[in-house]
Amino acid sequence: MILKTSNQVNSLGATGWEFFGCNGYIQDHFSSIPMGKYYFEWKVTRSGVTNTYHDTIYLNPGEYRTYDINY
């Protein structure tokens, strides 16, 4: 799976993280991030077939959210 994230002011970059097999990432602390739209794109390859998915969330000032990707 390759995961790319960005926001409306491109302060996150969109270089992507690559995961092989089952993976989990839990961040136990939260940093301040800009409010606004966050864009997610992930590509999953299984048995030589790649599927691409997209989603967008909006964060209000001071808000944080857990975002689960089940593939």
Residue pairs with C-beta under 8 A, 6 or more apart in sequence:
1 18
1 19
1 23
1 42
1 43
1 44
1 45
1 69
1 71
2 16
2 17
2 18
2 19
2 42
2 43
3 16
3 17
3 19
3 40
3 41
3 42
3 69
4 14
4 15
4 16
4 17
4 40
4 41
4 42
5 12
5 14
5 38
5 39
5 40
5 41
6 12
6 13
6 14
6 38
6 39
7 33
7 34
7 36
7 37
7 38
7 39
8 36
8 37
9 34
9 36
11 34
12 38
30 64
33 59
33 64
35 59
35 60
35 61
35 62
35 63
36 58
36 59
37 56
37 57
37 58
38 56
38 57
38 58
38 59
39 54
39 55
39 56
40 54
40 55
40 56
40 57
40 67
40 69
41 52
41 53
41 54
42 52
42 53
42 69
42 71
43 50
43 51
43 52
43 53
44 50
44 51
44 53
44 71
53 71
57 65
57 67
59 65
